Amino acid sequence: MPQTRSNGGAGGKEPPTPPSKRKAADSETDQNGSSKSRRKSDGGSSSERPLASQSGADKKLKGDDVETHESGSNNENDADSPGEVPWHVTEKGFIYWLYRPKVVAADKAETASAESLDEVQNTFMVLVPRASESGTAPASSAEKKENEEGDKREPPNPTAYRLISLGKKRMPSPEAAIASGSEPGGIGGRHSEAIWATVADIGADLKDLAEGMGEERYTTKTRGDRVKPAARPAGRGHYALSIKTTDPPSSREVRLTYDISHPNSDEFGAVQKELGLHPSSSVLVQMRNPTLAPTGPDAPTAGLPEDKRAKLTKGELEENFGGDVKSKGNRYARPEQPSLLDRQGVELLLIKREKQEKEGLQGLGDEQSHALADLAERDQETLSDEAVLEELKLSGQDVKVEPLSGEWA
């Protein structure tokens, strides 16, 4: 496991790749005519609802909580009473995954698609904060305040986002690695898998993301007219960033925990499996010291050049890493402050343990975890695919929606 300090952050840049071709799928019904998955909704996207009206579950997804284990804590370094792990939520919001098929010749653009991960050019994770302790979150207010739910911030702009490019074109997943012929291990540990990720873009309006994820056409002297297909949405849900607030600080963790609403678990298919998604999961988040060399065992296989990496002040390097690498600062740190994610060029490690869904920490306290699941379940029942497109500002485009039902397109 990489060496860490108590804090750290991330941000990196890479061109976005949005979805663009698709019709909203009619909800599937059973023989009794009841909704088998999501039903069509007359309402707008959930991102347009005021935070305070997001239900009782939303009010519980905040602050401090404790995760309990019948057989005791899963981490021998915990200093808490047996079976109790404390968590503090620093941010919550909506999470999306999109992938873009590989570039094709212009005469094949009409049939361009991906039938497996091998035919995918890029995969992205999008975080849309709704409430954050970050003073610079893309959707945050310029003025600190405490609302009645106890959140540090209530972003007035529900369409701002962080675009994160995923290495290996998927989320970390030991099971997916084994299925593809690889073995877990390496920098994440023997029974874990770690992937590199980069905060590729930060924007104030999802319309900009939608434009960047659309189809692109260009011409080269050697290969003629080429088309970069539009990206396809492959998942949508709710997320929380949390800190395991144990002592000593060296035993702490920062986690990104999510619950997926679209597709529901019954519709999970080849797309979600190959992208390393689970209906509910959590990944460990670490930030790479931007002063590390661009090559070597601790460098991403496609790491950013020095001029593209996030710039941290001397004070930020000292606080989060103990200084730069030359002054023996740590190579990795935990981004306990969400503000460290609010800049382009930060390189991240996302780490997941083998069989984590059955055996690992859930990344939230018991009440917080139930609240996250309740939010996703509510949206499964009330949000149509069209509403998901509206959230991403894609409702006016011809976007392929088959991946939201588990099918490659």
Summary of the structure (lengths in Angstrom):
residues: 409
radius of gyration: 20.6
end to end distance: 36.6
largest distance: 68.4
contacts: 1444
relative contact order: 0.26
helix: 24%
strand: 28%
